[in-house]
Amino acid sequence: MSPTTNGKGNSRPGRSSKERALDDLVMATNSSSIVSKRSVERIYYPDEPQFFRFFVKKFQRRAPLINRGYYIRLHVIDVAVRRFLERPSDKKKVVVNLGCGSDVLPWQCMTRYPDNCQNAKFVDIDFPDLIEKKCRVVQETPELNSLLTGVKTNVGNHVQLQSDQYVEIGCDLRNISDIEKALSTVVDIANCEFMFVAEVSITYMETDGADSVIKWASTLGQAEFCLLEQIIPDGEDHPFAKTMLGHFEKLKTPLKSVFTYPNLNAQRDRFIKRGWPQVDVSTLWEIWSSDRWLSADARKRLDAIEPFDEWEEFALFAGHYCVVIARTNLDGIQTVPTSDQRLERLKNEVLAVSSSVNFSEYSGTRGQRRFGAAMKLKNHLGEEFLANTFGLGPNSRLRSYDLYTREPPMQDIKAHHTGPSSRMCHTITDLGCYGNLLAGGRTSPSSALQDCWLFDKRTNKWEQVDDLPLPIYRHGVTRLGRSNMALLIGGKSDSSTIFSGCLLYRPCSGWIECEILGPNYTPAFGALLLGFQEATRSPTGNGVEFHGILAGGISQDGIIADQILRWVLTLPEDSKPTISFIALSNLECLDSSGQAVDSLNNPDSLINRLGASGFISPEGYLCLVGGIIANNIIPRDLDIQIINVSGSHYKIHSTLSITTLPRPLLVGVSIEATNGGEFVVMGGGATCFSMGTFWNKGCYTLRYTHTHMHEIPATNDRRWNLSKMVEIIEETEHQNGSAISSNKRPAVKVDIPRIQVSTATAFLAVMKAGKPVVIEASELGSCVKTWSSDYIVKQLGSDREVVVHEANSPKMDFNSKNFTYVTKKLGDTMQEIANGHRLYLRALSEEHPSDQPANIKVDFPQLAGDFQLPDSLSFVEENEFSSVLRITGPVNMWLHYDVMANVYCQIVGSKRFILFPPSDVTRLSFAPGSSSSSIDVFSELESPSLAETHPHETVLKPGDILFLPPLWMHTATPLSNLGVAINVFFRNLDNGYSAGRDVYGNRDLAAYEKGRQDVARVANAFSKLPLDMRDFYIKRLAHELAEKTHD
């Protein structure tokens, strides 16, 4: 039995220490969850009482994606409970929250629906430790306990708190008999109607235990169950599912039931077999679109709360969570096929073609961009290149493009470095000989761009052309036949406004609005817009007609638009262009009279997508790639489809399943059809809610005919590879000669001076000079002679556990996290390093790794006596912040800077360092607010990309001390199998350091952190101005700020 008042040490008898530790980790998931729910409460419900604030010490605003995800979670539970409370009943209504954590559902209901709560009681159940804390908060908070009457505490039988309205039971959910006994002491079970809520709670239990809870709940008479938890509907290898599962594994709180009940059908069967005859099950994404759960007006209101454009990521998240509403009686819920079942029927009705596809892996973070746009280029020999332009990278929006080639090209392509600013969600349209037209895009969801650029295919240069009449992003643009004109439809002009018009682009005339005829078109953003290659004379003979296809997108009410349309653009010789839309239907969903039948099996839902890519062959076959659909995630088997759209109806001819590993995520990708009967998938990926970011690991090449895909022979001439990245810079910078050019000479390296420092005064002079030096011939103690691998293991113990970086590449990259943090025994670590494994140990505080800086005297006293700083470095010792033991295998340290000055004392092995002065920071790809860069200095040092930098180089040998001034960016590569060093950080400023936690000594100065907030406010003040005015004033302010540097 689990006592209700004892402390952690004995509150769960019968559980081993390891099992109790795992229970504690499960309870810790509550801490992160309530911070996110508090963010939603404050931002989405500002006019309601704020109850989560009593359980969250400090408000943290979450990202819009996290806020919207938690909003829909909270909303679903709220609606389900409200319906239960509103339903007439002679019995007492009891809402039991299983694994409640710090949720405030009872208080929300009592304030939102006070009349419905008159005959209701709320019961929270969770681990005794957690309930004890919750009970204490309730007792100490008037805003919580004032809503309760007849309050008693420590009642017994696991009841921590009892009142007329609310009860807290501290009991492990695995102990069902104890729970029922506790429940029977606070309510008359036979005369109650129950609703059980389990919001991402019982999934952490062993599956048998969770199933027992579900079965037990069905035995309590009239009852309802609302379960919200994760699913993996397209398998555990789906990129989102893989990221999600890995996240919870890393937290040591693995999802248990998800493998037994991976999809909606399995969850429905789970409940039916355990005594719930009426079961309704949906994904959160399906619920988002359902007026039963969320009205169109409510969805629209959300866009006014905070700018949002992470739709694909939101759909992936919501498609991996299910909501089960189960009841023990057969009234009130109509059984309908799950969306899983509907998808399965559709999969069985089309020809599936499997292909191994050709895959070319990216190196490190190269190629990582999503929501870019693709285009074709050629060199002087006519060889074809592909470019994936701009988009979102690992840290920020990119002002560059990746060049892809078949290997090997006979000649490189000449790249120019002037052009558009960074952006994402833009379009690039091939207008034949005229060039490639770039239109619009955005920076943030509330900052759309209006400028347009033309990429000249002869010179491979960008040239600015006529602006759009309004800023726009997530629009569609397609070439009109074989002309040099383009059609634009849909898109967003800001975070909540959809452009309802259509625009025609004519060179030299700019953009012209088209008159829309007929009612069929629903304005949307992110729709698929494509054109046929042939034009026809208009029926009246007065002009030309162009034809094409428009499908899907998201409409103003926030759901996938149900529209598969053939558009007809009429270009009269003497009047305004007009466009009309005709609905395309599926041949196999029509009866003999031409009427649609069997809407459940209608494949329209597979074609209506957000963010899909595609192209139409000359024969009239649409190749549809990726994106998201309504209600579910797209299964692998249906991700790519070949659809005949040549007539007045459409027919899905075949689908392609990419079986090549690693499996791609066809979201945010750029695709381009080549002249060789192939198309190439470049970039792509998604932020997987709060669980990490997935990036496609390389590019994929598929060969096709107009009806289906072919497997590509694994030969290099059929494989497209990422060749290089081309940076774009300001035109004015180019004219001033500061641009990076392929003709620039490599950066000139400077050797770091090697000196001897014999007095404290001499070291102070070194510090004052602010330049790096290597201090030679210093006495560091016996460590230089005695610290071998065997000695370190003997002194510290072979079984001592240490946390190391385990890299999958010889070049670690902090931004892309191409390494994992792994706990290993020290003896194993040293042996693996000796065997050439890519391991790196950066010691942390032994007792308080997340709160206190490392200190070798405290963390490794067995070694500390062997090491000493020379007397001349007394200033370092007197102002020491941390002393860090570093043990390095054959792996490079990423480029970064430290805010604190430090001395790096090489003890074992040798290491090559390259440093850059602070003035180079803008040339080394440091994202705003980041102290790490992804540039691989050692491979790029001779390239033009670093031509304007000022590298300083040295090689450290045992006994050398490198003085690293603050903010000098540095990277290092080992020159020996084993490297051991002591890195001592020290404060060289009297004040100015950030007041918050800083265990690594590299948190930026307080003035910079505040300055970034000020910059955001300044930028926001200009956000509603036209782009040219915004650019004008912000550049003036930037210049004025730069001038202040020397005041």
N, C-alpha and C positions, 0 to 999 in steps of 0.2 A: 504493500500500500504506500501511497505517496503522501506524506504529511504536508500540511498546508502552511506551516509556520516556521519550519526549520530552514536553516541557511542552505547554501548550495552544496556544501560538503555532504549532507546526508538527506537531501530532499528527494532523491531518487534511488532508494535502496533496491537491490536486485540488478542494478545496472553497473556494468564494469566502468572503470575510470575512462577507458577509451570510448565506450558508448555514451557516457555523460558528456565527454568532450564534444562528440558529434552532435549531441542534443544542443549543446551551447552554441555550436555553429549554426544550427537551424534557427535558434532563437535570435542569432545575430542578424539573420536576413530581415527581421522585423525592423531593425534600426535603419537600414537603407530604405526600406519600403515606406516608413512613415515620414521620412524626410521628403520623399517625392510626393506623398499624399498631402503633406503640409504645403508644398509648393502649389499643388492644384487648388487646395482649399483657399489659399490667399489670393491667387490670381484669377481663378474661375468662379469663386464664390465670395467675392469681397463684401457682399451685403449680408452674409449669413454669420451667425456666431462662429468664432474660430476655435474649434475644440482641439485640433491636432497640435496647436501651439503649446499646449500644456505638456505634451510628450516629446516635443522637439525643442532643444535648447536654443538653437540658432537657425533662423530661416535661411535656406539656400534655394535660390531660384534655379530650377532645373531647366534643361534645354526644352524647346517647344515639343520635340518628339516625345520626350519622357513625360512631359505634362499632359499631352493629348492621350498617350497610352494609359496613364494612370487615371485620367479623367474618365475614359470609357470603362475602365475596370470599376471605378467607384460608382459610375452611373448605372451600370448593369445591376450591381448588388442593390443599389438604392431602389431601382424600379421593381426588381423582383420582390424585395421585402415590402415595398409599398403596396403592390398588388395583393400580396398575402394578407397584409393588415386590413386592406379595404374590403376583402371578400367577407360577406356576411357569415357569421357563425355564432352558435349558442355557446360554444366552448371558449375557454381562455386561449388567447393566442400567445404562443411562446416562440421567440426567435433565438435559436441557439447558434452562436458563432464558434465554430470548431477551429481551434488554432487562431484565436482572435488577434493575438499580438496586442499592439497599442491602438487598434482601430477604435473609432469613436462612433460607430454605427448607432448605438442606442441613443446618444444625445442628439445626433443629427435627426433621427426619426422623431424623437420627442419634440423637437423644435419645428421640424418641417410639417409633420402630420400629427399634431397633438390630439386631435379628436380620435384618430384611428388607433392611438396608443393607449386609450383609456382602459381597454380590456386586454392589454398586452403586457408581457414581461420579456425582458431581454436577458439572455444568459451568455456570458463570455466564458469560454473554456480554453485553457492553455497550460503550459508547464507551470508548476508551482512557483518557480523562481520569477518567471515573468509576471504572473498574476499578482504575486506579492508586491512587485514594484508598481504595477498598475493600481492596485488597491491603495497604496500609499499616496499616489498622485491624486486619486479621486478624493481621498479623505482630506488632503491638504489644499484642494482647489475648490473654492466656493462656487465658481461657475459650473462645476461638474456636480458637486454634492447637493447644490441648492435645488436641483431638479428631482432629487430623490427624497422619499419619505420612509420612515420606519427603518432607518439604516442600522444594521448590526454587523460586526466584524468578528472574524475568527469563530464562526458558528460551529465548526466541526464538520466531519465527513467531507473534507476538502473544500468546504464553502468558506472562502476568504471574506466575502462581503455579501450581505443579503439586504435587500430593500423591497419596497412594494413594486418598484418598477424594474429593478436591475439586480442581477446576481453575478458574482464572480466565483468560478470554480477552478481551483488550481489542481489539475490532474493530468497525467500523461494520457493522451488519447488512445494509447494501446491498452489501457486498463478500463475496458468498457463496463465491467461490473461496478467498478468504483464510480464511474461517471453516472451510471443509472441510479445508483444508490444516492449520490449527491443530488441528482436532479429530483428524485422523489422526495427529498426533504424540503425542497423549495417550491414545488408545484405538485398538483394532483394529476399525475400523468394520464389517468383514464379519462379525465374531463378536460383535456387540453388538446389543441391542434398545434402541431409543431412545424416550424420551418427551420431547417438546418442549412447553414451557410458555411462553405469551405472555400475560401478565396486563397488559392495557391498555398495550401497548408498541408493537407493530407498527402499530397504528392511527394513530400519529403519522408513519409513513412514507408516502411516495407510494404509491398503491394498487398500481401495477405492482411496486414494490419489495417490498411486503408479500406480494403474491401469489407473487412469485418465491421468497421464503423458504418459504412454505407448500408450493409445488411441489417445491423442493429437498429439504425434509425428507421428502417421500414417497418419494424415490429412495434412501434409505439402508437399504433392506431392511425388516425388521420394525420398525414404528414406530407411535407414537401421538402425537396432538397435542391439547393442551388450550389452547384459546383463550378468553380472557375479554376482551370489549371492548364498547363502546357500540353501541347500535342506535337507530333512530328508527322504530319499527314503525307509528306512525300519522302519519308525515310530519314534516318539519322545522318545520311550523307548530304542532305540538302544543305547548302552553305549557311543559311540562317540557323537551321536545326543544329548543325555541327558547332557553330559558334555558341549557341545557347547552351548546349550540353557541356561544351568545354568550359564555359563560364562557371556553371554550377559545380562541375567537377573541381575546378580550381579553388572554389570556395569551400570545397569538401562537404558540399550539401547536394549530392547528386539527386537528380529527379528519378524517383523509383518507378512510378507507375507508367511513365510515358512509353516504355518499351512494350509493356503488356497491353496498353490501351493507346495506341499511337494515333488514332484518328476518330472521327465522329461516329462511325459505325461501331467501332469497338467500345467506345464510351456508352453508346446507347445500349448495346448488348450487356455491358457490365452492370448497368442499373436494372435492366429487365430481369436478369438472372438473380438479382438480390432483392427481389420483392417490390420493385417499383414498376407497375404495369403500364404507366403512362409516362413517357420520356420524350422530351423535346431537346434536341442538341444542335448547337450552332457554333460557328466560329465567331470570335469578337468582330472580325471584319464583316461578316454577314449581319451581325447585330447593328453595326455602324450604319448600314444601308437600310435597315428595317424601320419603317414608321411605327411599328409596334413598340420599338424601344427608344427611338430617337427621331423626333420630327425634323422635317427639312428646315424649318425655321430655327430649331435648336442647333443644327449643324452650321447654319449660316452665321449664327451669333458667335460661334467659337472663333471664326476668322477675325472678328472685331476685337477679340480679347488679346491675342498676340499673333504676330505674323507667323505663318506656317507654310512650308512647302516641302516637307519631308514625306510626301504621300506614299512613295514606294516603300520606304522604310516602315511607315505606319501600317501599311497593308501586310507586309511580311510579318511584323510583330503580331498584328491582330489575327492573321491567318494561322499562327502557331499557338493560339490560345482558344480553348473551347469553353462554352457555357452550357451546362446541363441543367435543365429544369425538370425534375422528376416528381411525380405524385403517386400516392398509394391508392387514390381513387381514380375512376375513369372519366371524370367529368372535367370539362373546361379546356382541355388541350387536344387539338386535332393532330393526329399523327400524319406527318408528311415525310416524303423521302428526304434524307439529309443531302446537303450539297455535295458531300462525298459520293453518295450513291448516284446523283445526277451526273457528276463528272465521270464516274466509272462507266455509266451507260454510253456516254459520248465517246469515251476512249475506245470502246468496243466496236464502234460504228465506223471508224476511219482506219485507213491503212497506216500502220506504223512502220517506219523505215529506220533501222538502227545503223549508225555509222560510227566508226572509231574516231574520225576527224583527226586532223593534224594539229598538233599542239606545240607551241614554242614558248618556253618558260622565260619569265622576266627575271632580271637580276636585281635583288634587293627591292627597293621601292620604285625602281624604274617601271614606267608603264602604268603606275597607279594613278588613274584619273577616271572620274565618272561624271556623267552629264556633260560630256564634251560633244564634239561633232566631228565627223570624218570628212575628208576630201581626198581627191587624187591629184598627184603631181607627176611631172616627168622631168628627167634630166635632158641634156643636150643630145643624148643618143636615143632618146625616145623610150628609155626604160621607165617602167612605172614604179612610183612610190605612193604610199598611203600616209596620211597624216591624221592623227587624233588630236584635235585642237582644244586648247583651253580646258575648261571644266574644273572640277574640284579634286584637289590632291590630298595627300595624307594630313596636311596641316592647314591649307588655305586654298582659295581659288588660284588657279595657275595662269600665268601669262607666258605660255610656251606651247609647243606642240611636239608630239612624239612622231618621229619618222620611221616607217616600216618599209622593209625591202624584202624581195626574194633574195636568197643568197646564191651566189655572190653577185652584186651588180658590177658591171664593168667600169662604171664611173659614178662618183658621188654626185649628189645634187647640191647646187649652190643655194645656200639658205641665207636669207636676209633677216635682220633683227629688229625691224621696225614694224609697227602695226597696232592692232587693237589692244585695249586694256584687258586685264583679267576678267573673266566672266564664266558663267555656266548657264545651262538651259537655253542656249542660243541655237541658231540653225546655220548650216552652210549648204548651199544649193549649187549644184553644178549646172552652169548655164552655157555649156559647150565652149566654143572658142572665145566667148565673151569673158569667161573667168568663173571663179567660185564666189558666190555672194554670201557674205556673213550678215545676218540680221539679228539685232537685239540681244537678248539674254538678260542676265541679272547679276548683281553682286549679292545683296541680301534679298529675302522675299519681299521686302517693302521698297526695294531700290531696283526697279527695272531700267534697262538701258534702251536708248533710242537710236544709237548710231549704227550705220551700216558700212561695210567694207567690201571691196572687191579684191580678190587674189588673182593677179595677172599670171596666167599660166606660162607666158613666154619669159617673163623676167623673174617669176616666183617672188613678187613683191606685193605688199598690201597697199591699197589706195582707198582713202575714205570717199564714199559716195553719198547720195542723198539720204538724209535721216528718215526714219519712220515718222509718220505723223503723231505717234504717241509711243512712249516707252512700252516694251512688251517682252515677255518671256514665256517659255513653254507653249509657243505657237507652232504651227506647221507651215512650212514653205515647200513648194514643189515647182519644178520647171514646167512650163507650158509646152507640151510636145517637144519639138526640136528647136524651139525658138530661143531667143535670149531674154525672154520674159519669165516672170515668176508670179505665183499666186500664194498669198498668205491668208490663213484662216485661223481664228481662235487665238488662245493665249491669255495671259494675265498682264494687266497693266500695273497692278500692285498686288498686295497679298490677298485682297478680297474682291477684286474687280476683274471680271472676265470680259475680254474684248468680244463684242457681239458682231463685228463686221467682217468684211473680206476686202483685201487690198491686192491690187495688181501692180507689179513692178515693171517699169519700162526704162531701159537705159536712157539717160538724158532727160527723161520726164519725171523720174522718181516714182512715188507711190500714189496710186489713184484708188479711191474707194469704189467698190462694186455695189450695184444694187442687188439685194437678195430677193429672189422671187419664190413664193411658196412658203409653207409652214414646216417642212420636214426637219430642218436643221436646228439642233439645240446647241447654242454657244457653249464651248467647252475649251479646256486647256489640256495639253498633253495628248491630243488625239493623233491618230495616224493619218497623214495626208500624203497621197501619192498621185501621180499623173500618168496617163497613157502617153506613148511616144508619138502617136499619130494625131493630126488635127483634121477636121472636116469642114466643109462649107456649111454655113447655117442654112436651115430649111428655107429661109426667106431669100437667100442669096446675098444678103447684105452683111457680109462679115464672115468670121471664122469661129468655129466651136472647138473648144478643148474639153477633154473628159478626164475623169479620174475617180478615185475612191477616197472617202473619209470615213473613219470608224472610231468609235469610243471617245476617250477623253473623260475628264471629270466636269460635270455641269455645275451650275451655280449652287445647287443644293448639296454639293459635296459627295456625290456618288458617281460611279461609272455610268456614263451616258449610254443608253441603249439605242445606238444608231449606226447602221451600216449603210452608207449612202453612196450613190453615184452622183458626182457633181458634174454639171455642164456649165462651162463659162463661155458666154457668147461675147465676142469682141466685134461690135458693129464698126463700120467704117466712119460713121459720123455722129455717134452718140455714146452715152455712158455704158461701160461694160456691165453685163448682168450675169448673175449666177443662180442656178436652181439646183435643187437636190431631189433625188428620187430614191426611195428606200429599196435596198436590195434584200430579198428574202431567200431563204434556203429552199432549194428544190424539194428536198426530202421531208420538209415540214409543212407542205401544202397538200390540201385534199384535192379532189378532182375539180372543184370549182375555183381553186386558187387561193383558198382561205387557209390561214395558218392554223395548225393543229398541234396538240401535245407540246405546250410551252415548256414543260419540264425537260424535254429532250431537245429543245431548240439549241443549236450550237452557236447562236448569236453571242452567248455569254463567253465563248472562247475567243471570239474575234474582237469584241468590244474591250479594249484594253487602255490603260494609261501608260504612256512612256514606251510604247512598242516601236520597233524599227522595222523597216521593210523596203521592198522594191517590187516593181511589176515587170515581168518579162515581156518581150515583144509579142508573145503569144497570148498575153492576158492572164498570166498566172501570178498571183500575189504571194510572195514569200514573206511571212509574218514572223517576227523574231522578238521574243521576250516581252517585258513589261509586266503589268499586273492586271488581273481580272477581278470582277465582283465576287464577293462571298468567300472565295478560297484563294490559296496560292495556286499558281499554274503548275500542274505536275510535269515532271521531266518529259514524259511521253508526249505532252501537248505544247511544249514551250515554243517549238518551231513548226509552222504549218505551211503547206502549199495549198492555195485556194484558187480555184478557177473563178475569176471575176469578169470574164470576157463578155457575158451576156447580161440579161436583166435579172438573173438570179445568181446566187453564188453556190459553190459546192466545194467542201473541204476534200481535196484530192488525197493528201497524205500528211503525215506528221513525222517529225524527225526527233529521235531520242539521242542526245549526245552521251555516249557511254565512255568517252575518253576521260581518264583521270588526269589532273584533278577536275572535279565537276565544276562547271562555271555557274555563276549567278547572272542571268541575263537581265540585269537591272542596271541602268545607268551606262550601258555599253554603247559603243559607237560601231556601226557596221558599214561596210563599203563593198559593193560588188566590183570585181576587177574585170579586166578585159580577157582574162583567161578562163572564164566560166567558173569562177569561185566567188565566195564572199568571205570576208575576214571580220571576226569579232574582236574588237580591241577594248582594253580597259574594262571598266565596270566594277560593281561592288555595292555595298550598302553598309550603313551604320545599323548594327543589329541591336537596336534599342539601347539599353544600358549595359549590354553584354559584350561589347567589342565591335570592331569594324572588320568586315570581310572584304578583301580585295581579290579579284580574279588573279590567278597566279601567272597568267600568260595570255597570248592571243591564240585564237582558234581559226583554222582555215577549213572551209567546207566547199566541196565542189558540187555543182548542181546542173541539172537540165531544167527545162521549164516545168517539169512535173514532179521531180523528186531529187533528193540528194544522193551523191555517190560517196562511197568511202574513198579516201585519197591514199594512194600508195605512199608509204613512209619514205619519200625521197626529198632531199633538200630543195630541189627546184620547185616543189609544190608547197614549200613551207614559207610563210611570211614571218619575219623576225623584226623585233624592235631594234632599230639601228642606232638612233641617237635622239637627243632632245634638243630642240631649238628654242632658245629664250627670245622673248620679244621685249624691246625697250622703247622708251619714248623717242619720237622723231627728233625732238629738240636735242636730246642727249646725243643722238647719232650725229647731228650736225656739229655739235661741239666737240666731237671726237672722243667722247668718253664711252662709247658703246663697245660692247664685246664684238669682236670681228674675227672671222676665221683667218684673217691675215695678221692678227696680233701675235707677237712673240710670246713664248711662255713666260710666266712670272719668274723673276730673278730671286733665287733663294739667298738668304743671308745667314751665315753661320752665327749661332748664338755664342757670345764671348765666353771663354773659360777663364775664370779668375780664382785667386785665393783671397779668402776673407778671414783675417786673423783677429779683428776686434769688433766689438759691438758697434762702434762708431762707423766702421767701414760698411757694415751691413745696413745701417740706417741710410748711408749715402746711396747704396744700391736701391733701397726702397724708394728713396726720393727721386732717383732717376727714372723709375717706372718702366724699366726695360728688363727682359729676362736675361739671366746669366746662369752659367753652370759653375757651381762652387766646387773646386777640386781640393784634394789633399786635406779633407776634414776628417776628424775622428768621430765615427758613428757608433763606436762600441764594438764588442766582439761579434755582433751579428754578421758582419761582412765576412768573417772567416768561418763561423759555426753554422749558419742557417742553411743547411741542406734540406732536401725534402724529407729525408729520414729523421733528421733532428727536429724539424717542426712537428712531425707526426708524433714523435716520441714525447715531446714536451707537452703537447696539447691533448694527446690521446687519439688513437685511431678511430674510436667510435664517436668522437665529438661531432655533432651535427652542425653543418654550416649551410647557408643559402648561397647558391652560386648562380651566375648567368650561364645557361647552357645554350650556345649559339648554333644555328643551322647553317651559318655562313662564316667565312673567316673575317667578315667585316660586320661588326655589330652596328645596328641602327636603332637608336632609342625611339625614334618617331614611328617606325614601322613595327617595332617590337619583334624583330626577327630572332628573338631569343626567348627563353622561358626561365623563370625563377624556379630552381629545383633545390630541394633539401637533400643533401648527401652527407655521408660520413666523411670526415676529413681524410682518413686513410684512402678511401676510394677516390676522393677528389684528386689527391696528389698522384695516385697511380694512373688515373685516367689522363691527367695532364702529361705525365711521362710518356703515355701511349699516344699522345698527339690529339687528344680530345679538346674541343674548343670550349674551354671552361674559363670563367673569370670570377674571382672572389673579391668582392668589395665589402669588407667587414662592416657590420652594423653594431649598434649597442647590443650587448648580450642580453641585458635585462629589459631594456625599453627601446626596441628597435624603431618604433614609430614615433617616439617622443623625444629621445635624447640622441645627441651625436655620438659617434664612436670614440672610444678612448682606450688606447692599447693597454694602459696600466690597469684599467678596470676589466676590460674584455679579455685580454690575453696576458695576465700577470706572469705566466710562465715564460713569456718571451720578452716582456717589457724591460727586464733587467739587462738584456743583451744590447739594448738600443739606447742611444743618447744623442741629443743634438749638441753640436759644438758650442762652447761658451760664447762664441761670437754671434750666435743666433739667439741670445738671451731674450731679445724683443719678441721673437716667435713664441718662446716658452711662456713668457709673462702674459701674452695676449692670446694664448692657444684657445681655439674653438673646438677642434677635434683632431684626433690622430688616428689615421685609418690604415689598417693592414690591407695590402692589395697583393693577391697571388694570381698570376696571369699565365694562361696557356697560349697556344698559337691562335690568337684572335685579336683583332684591332679594336681599340676604343674609338667610339664615334666622336665626331667633332662637336665640341661644346665649350662653354666658358663657365668660370667660377666667379662669383661676386666677391668672395673673400680671397685675399692673397694667400698663397700657400707655398710650401717647399716640398718637393717630391724627392725623397731619399731612396736611391736605387741600392738595394741590398744584394740581390742575387740576379744574375743574368744581365742582359743589355736590352735597351729599348730605344727605338728611333722616335723622336718627337718632332712635330711640325706645329709651329705657333703662328698666329696672325694677330696683328695689333687691333685694338678696338675699332680703329677707323675703317677696318675692312668689313665690319658687321653687315652692311647692306649689300655686300657682294657675295655673301656666303650662304644665302638661302636660309636665314633664321626667320621662322615665322613669328609674327607679333606675339610677344609674351612667352616665347619659347627660348630656352637656353641651349637647345640642341639642334643640330643641322644634319640632314641626310646626305650631304655631299661626301663622296668617297675621295678624300683629298689625295691619297696615295696613288690612285689611278687617274686622277684628273689634273694633277699638278702641272703637267706639261701641256694641257689642253687650253684652247682660247678662253674657255669659260672662266678660268681663274687668272687670266692675263693681267687684270687690274689689281690683283691682290699683292700682299707683301709678306711672303712666307719667311719664317725664321726656323732654322733647323739645327738639331743636335742629336747626338747619340749618347745616351747615358750608360756608364759602366758601373760596376759595383763600387760604392763609396762616393759616387757623384751626387750632388744636390742641385736640383733645378729650381731656381726661384721663378715662380709664376705670378706675375703681377695681376691684380684684379682685371677681369673682363678680357684678358688675352685668350682668344679662342685657340684650342689645341686638340690634337689628335695624336695617337701613338700606335705603333706597331711593334711587336716583340721581335727581337733578333736572336732569341734563344728559346729552347723548349719550355723553360721555366723562368718566370720572372717574379721576384718578390720585392716589394717596396713598402716604405712607410710614408704616408702623405699627411703632412701636418698643416692644417688650415688655421689661420689666425686673423684677428680683427686688426685692421690698420686704420680704421676710421673711428673717430670719437663717437659719432652718432650717424644716423641715416639708414641703418639696417632695418629691415622689416620686423615688425613686432611679433608676427606670427611664428608658427613652428617652422624650423628650418634645420633638419637633421643632416643635410648634405652640404650646407654652407654655400648653396648656389641660388637661393631665393633672391630675386631682383630687389634692388633698393626700394624703400618705401616711396620715394619720390617718383620712381618709374611706374610702380603699380598704380599710384594715384593719377599719374599723368595719362596712363592708358584709359582710365575711366573718364578723364577730362576729354581725351581725344574722341572717345565714343559719343560723349555729349555734344561736342562741337560738330562732329559729322552728322549726328542726328538733327541738329539745328538747321542744317542745309539740305536735309534729305528730300524735302518736298520741292526744291528748286529744280528747274530744268538742268540737264546734265552739263551743258556748257557753262552755265552760271555757277553751278556747284563746283565744277572743276576750277574755274577762275578764282573763286574766293578761297577755296581750300589750298590751292597752290600758293596764293599770297600769304596765307597764314603760315604755311609750312616754311616759306622763305623767311618770314619774320621770326619764327621760332629758331631757325638755324642761325640767324644773325645774333640771337641772344646768347649763343654758345660762348661768344668771345666778350660779352659785356662784363 
